[in-house]
Amino acid sequence: MVSVPHFGNAEMGISKDIGAEVEQFRCRVDEIFQKVDELEQKVNEVEQFYLNTSKKQQSSLKGSSIGKERDKERHFPSIKKQQQDALRWEAAAAKQMQELMQQFGTILRQITQHKWAWPFMQPVDVKGLGLHDYYEIIEKPMDFSTIKNQMEAKDGTGYKNVREIYDDVRLVFNNAMKYNDEGSDVHLMAKTLLEKFEEKWQHLLPKVTEEEKRREEEEAEAQLDIQLMREASHAKIVREISNELYEVDTHLEQLRETIVQNCRKMSTEEKRNLGTALARLSMEDLNKALDIIAQNNPGFQTLAEEVEIDIDAQSESTLWRLKFFVKDALEGRGKSAASTGGNNNNNRNNKRKREICDAIVRTAKKE
């Protein structure tokens, strides 16, 4: 197991006079790291939501009568425009439904004016007729006066569409046929009127079907607008969080640079010790160390077959960044259990590590 050295403020190049200030910087850095983690989590959550809703949208559009080309050019509606469109749609739908109900009312009048309609005009007088088993056989009693009251209701309890009225009219006759024997007059009267009603209903049905289809399409379009607006909203949040994350990263880099600028100049002995510490790094951490060197050395090739590292040629900023990184890497390595990978990868990594370490040692021996 590698012995992990402890770097105190003095060894890290931080003078006692500014030790407290640097410690404050470290606390601020930790806070920023925590903020970065929180922002990244939010970004992931929002992006996941956006992906999920996009999949749902694509799934719902399959087989839809709404043209896909029209969807591609759809703009995200504002909330105000959505409210205006919803009001217009509701008004148009209500007007169309009223027209259908008026036409249905004509059919209903024709049926109720038939000479055989009188038994069905009022609720069944269960008590007066002594029909003690009526409610055991009939679950939902219905009559034409009840239907008329429902059609004329203004308190919001009335019928919402024509099919609801149609179902209740059928229920009037079906109840009568269910309770009365097939050979009875009431059964025959109900059956005859039901057939006449169904015949007239067939003339109105195409208009009802067309209106229902139109409503479904408009409702689907409205739902799609809401979905697109939500996706746009989440996409905006993602951009805002990403921008904030970038600003936090920039601030963090500035703090790091401030700490480095407050560090004293690294001595020759410390440079030699840094070179030795670099040689202790794992291949993964060693590559990260090379990336740190490359940040201030654009011409430095981290992936080259032969790497020459001149410790003396590095800036003070780079040297202290390396020292901070080495400290964290070796401490983390000391706390975690060593793990082994495949033999082939280990052999290649060890070979490259030896080459890099030899380059570090060669430059260190020049001192």
Backbone hydrogen bonds, N-H to C=O, Kabsch-Sander energy under -0.5 kcal/mol:
donor,donor_aa,acceptor,acceptor_aa,energy
4,V,2,V,-0.5
7,F,5,P,-0.5
8,G,6,H,-0.7
12,M,8,G,-2.2
13,G,10,A,-1.4
14,I,9,N,-3.0
15,S,13,G,-0.6
18,I,15,S,-0.6
19,G,16,K,-0.7
20,A,16,K,-0.5
22,V,18,I,-2.6
23,E,19,G,-2.2
24,Q,20,A,-1.7
25,F,21,E,-1.9
26,R,22,V,-2.5
27,C,23,E,-2.0
28,R,24,Q,-2.3
29,V,25,F,-2.6
30,D,26,R,-2.4
31,E,27,C,-2.2
32,I,28,R,-2.3
33,F,29,V,-2.6
34,Q,30,D,-2.2
35,K,31,E,-2.3
36,V,32,I,-2.8
37,D,33,F,-2.3
38,E,34,Q,-2.1
39,L,35,K,-2.6
40,E,36,V,-2.7
41,Q,37,D,-2.0
42,K,38,E,-2.1
43,V,39,L,-2.7
44,N,40,E,-2.5
45,E,41,Q,-2.4
46,V,42,K,-2.7
47,E,43,V,-2.7
48,Q,44,N,-2.2
49,F,45,E,-2.2
50,Y,46,V,-2.6
51,L,47,E,-2.4
52,N,48,Q,-2.6
53,T,49,F,-2.7
54,S,50,Y,-1.9
55,K,51,L,-2.1
56,K,52,N,-2.2
57,Q,53,T,-2.3
58,Q,54,S,-2.4
59,S,55,K,-2.3
60,S,56,K,-2.5
61,L,57,Q,-1.7
62,K,58,Q,-0.7
62,K,59,S,-0.7
64,S,61,L,-1.8
71,D,67,G,-1.3
72,K,68,K,-1.7
73,E,69,E,-1.0
74,R,71,D,-1.2
82,Q,78,S,-2.4
83,Q,79,I,-2.3
84,Q,80,K,-2.2
85,D,81,K,-2.9
86,A,82,Q,-2.6
87,L,83,Q,-2.2
88,R,84,Q,-2.4
89,W,85,D,-2.7
90,E,86,A,-2.6
91,A,87,L,-2.3
92,A,88,R,-2.6
93,A,89,W,-2.7
94,A,90,E,-2.5
95,K,91,A,-2.2
96,Q,92,A,-2.4
97,M,93,A,-2.4
98,Q,94,A,-2.2
99,E,95,K,-1.9
100,L,96,Q,-1.9
101,M,97,M,-2.5
102,Q,98,Q,-2.1
103,Q,99,E,-2.0
104,F,100,L,-2.4
105,G,101,M,-2.5
106,T,102,Q,-1.4
107,I,103,Q,-1.4
108,L,104,F,-2.5
109,R,105,G,-2.3
110,Q,106,T,-1.9
111,I,107,I,-1.9
112,T,108,L,-2.7
113,Q,109,R,-1.7
114,H,111,I,-1.3
117,A,114,H,-1.8
120,F,117,A,-1.9
121,M,118,W,-1.2
126,V,124,V,-2.0
129,L,125,D,-2.4
130,G,127,K,-0.8
131,L,126,V,-2.5
132,H,130,G,-1.7
134,Y,131,L,-1.6
136,E,133,D,-0.6
137,I,133,D,-1.3
137,I,134,Y,-0.7
138,I,134,Y,-3.3
139,E,137,I,-0.7
144,F,120,F,-2.5
145,S,121,M,-1.2
147,I,143,D,-1.7
148,K,144,F,-2.5
149,N,145,S,-2.3
150,Q,146,T,-2.1
151,M,147,I,-2.1
152,E,148,K,-1.6
153,A,149,N,-0.6
153,A,150,Q,-0.6
159,Y,150,Q,-0.8
164,E,161,N,-0.7
165,I,161,N,-0.9
166,Y,162,V,-2.6
167,D,163,R,-2.5
168,D,164,E,-1.6
169,V,165,I,-2.4
170,R,166,Y,-2.2
171,L,167,D,-1.9
172,V,168,D,-1.8
173,F,169,V,-1.4
174,N,170,R,-2.9
175,N,171,L,-2.5
176,A,172,V,-1.5
177,M,173,F,-2.4
178,K,174,N,-2.1
179,Y,175,N,-2.4
180,N,176,A,-2.2
184,S,181,D,-1.7
188,L,184,S,-2.0
189,M,185,D,-2.9
190,A,186,V,-2.4
191,K,187,H,-2.3
192,T,188,L,-2.4
193,L,189,M,-2.3
194,L,190,A,-2.2
195,E,191,K,-1.8
196,K,192,T,-1.9
197,F,193,L,-2.6
198,E,194,L,-2.6
199,E,195,E,-1.9
200,K,196,K,-2.0
201,W,197,F,-2.6
202,Q,198,E,-1.6
203,H,199,E,-0.6
203,H,200,K,-0.9
204,L,200,K,-0.9
204,L,201,W,-0.5
205,L,201,W,-2.2
207,K,204,L,-0.7
208,V,204,L,-1.7
209,T,205,L,-3.0
210,E,206,P,-2.3
211,E,207,K,-2.3
212,E,208,V,-2.4
213,K,209,T,-2.4
214,R,210,E,-2.3
215,R,211,E,-2.4
216,E,212,E,-2.3
217,E,213,K,-2.3
218,E,214,R,-2.4
219,E,215,R,-2.8
220,A,216,E,-2.5
221,E,217,E,-2.4
222,A,218,E,-2.4
223,Q,219,E,-2.5
224,L,220,A,-2.1
225,D,221,E,-2.1
226,I,222,A,-2.1
227,Q,223,Q,-2.5
228,L,224,L,-2.9
229,M,225,D,-2.3
230,R,226,I,-2.3
231,E,227,Q,-2.4
232,A,228,L,-2.6
233,S,229,M,-2.3
234,H,230,R,-2.6
235,A,231,E,-2.6
236,K,232,A,-2.1
237,I,233,S,-2.0
238,V,234,H,-2.4
239,R,235,A,-2.2
240,E,236,K,-2.6
241,I,237,I,-2.9
242,S,238,V,-2.7
243,N,239,R,-2.5
244,E,240,E,-2.4
245,L,241,I,-2.8
246,Y,242,S,-2.1
247,E,243,N,-2.3
248,V,244,E,-2.5
249,D,245,L,-2.4
250,T,246,Y,-2.4
251,H,247,E,-2.6
252,L,248,V,-2.6
253,E,249,D,-2.3
254,Q,250,T,-2.2
255,L,251,H,-2.3
256,R,252,L,-2.4
257,E,253,E,-2.4
258,T,254,Q,-2.2
259,I,255,L,-2.3
260,V,256,R,-2.4
261,Q,257,E,-2.5
262,N,258,T,-1.2
263,C,260,V,-1.4
264,R,13,G,-2.5
271,K,267,S,-1.9
272,R,268,T,-2.2
273,N,269,E,-2.5
274,L,270,E,-2.2
275,G,271,K,-2.3
276,T,272,R,-2.0
277,A,273,N,-2.5
278,L,274,L,-2.5
279,A,275,G,-1.3
280,R,276,T,-0.5
280,R,277,A,-1.1
281,L,278,L,-1.3
286,L,282,S,-2.7
287,N,283,M,-2.0
288,K,284,E,-1.5
289,A,285,D,-2.2
290,L,286,L,-2.0
291,D,287,N,-1.7
292,I,288,K,-1.7
293,I,289,A,-1.9
294,A,290,L,-2.2
295,Q,291,D,-1.3
296,N,292,I,-0.7
296,N,293,I,-0.7
297,N,294,A,-0.6
300,F,297,N,-2.3
302,T,300,F,-0.8
304,A,301,Q,-0.8
307,V,305,E,-0.5
308,E,306,E,-0.5
309,I,307,V,-0.6
310,D,308,E,-0.6
311,I,309,I,-0.8
313,A,310,D,-0.8
314,Q,310,D,-0.5
314,Q,311,I,-1.3
319,L,315,S,-2.5
320,W,316,E,-2.5
321,R,317,S,-2.1
322,L,318,T,-2.5
323,K,319,L,-2.2
324,F,320,W,-2.7
325,F,321,R,-2.5
326,V,322,L,-3.0
327,K,323,K,-2.3
328,D,324,F,-2.2
329,A,325,F,-2.9
330,L,326,V,-2.7
331,E,327,K,-2.2
332,G,328,D,-2.5
333,R,329,A,-2.0
334,G,330,L,-1.9
335,K,331,E,-1.3
336,S,332,G,-1.3
346,N,342,G,-2.1
347,N,343,N,-2.6
348,R,344,N,-2.2
349,N,345,N,-2.8
350,N,346,N,-3.0
351,K,347,N,-2.0
352,R,348,R,-2.2
353,K,349,N,-2.7
354,R,350,N,-2.5
355,E,351,K,-2.0
356,I,352,R,-2.5
357,C,353,K,-3.0
358,D,354,R,-2.6
359,A,355,E,-1.7
360,I,356,I,-2.0
361,V,357,C,-2.8
362,R,358,D,-2.5
363,T,359,A,-1.7
364,A,360,I,-2.1
365,K,361,V,-2.2
366,K,362,R,-0.6
366,K,363,T,-0.5
367,E,364,A,-1.2
